[in-house]
Amino acid sequence: MNEQEELLVEKMVSEYRIKLKAMVCTSEPRTGFKVQEVDFKGHAQIIADYFGIDYDTMLSPKTRQREYVLARAILFWLTRKQRENILTFTKIGEYAGLNHSTIIHSIKKFNEWYQWDSSFRHPADDILNTLGYKVVKEGKENYHPERI
């Protein structure tokens, strides 16, 4: 691929990411009024496409197949870590149509799987790199995303 083609691809990817972002106003008692980018649906679609699974089924708590569970864990972890001071577990659960305790459990499992399971770590790294993040270790068993 020549330099001109690479620039064109970069531009297309950049435009695609901009289209995925939705502006949402949140009013949380802890943080006051803030305007934040929440790209939950865009991230969810990219993750579903990566695993080759259906977007709606991915967010269904009835589905316990490994690909769906891993995809949800990556999505919820990234969403929470991106907006830790803004989005509560309950708010993320509302986006996904799930209970807040499901979100908490999924995020805990992400940290556990990322540390010990390379069959989870590699897809997680691929997806997060696609979205423009890398995973950075924080403490013994916690990880957080960092923009590349």
Helices and strands as residue ranges (DSSP letters): H 3-20, E 22-28, E 32-38, H 40-51, H 55-58, H 66-82, H 89-96, H 100-116, H 118-130, E 133-138, E 142-147
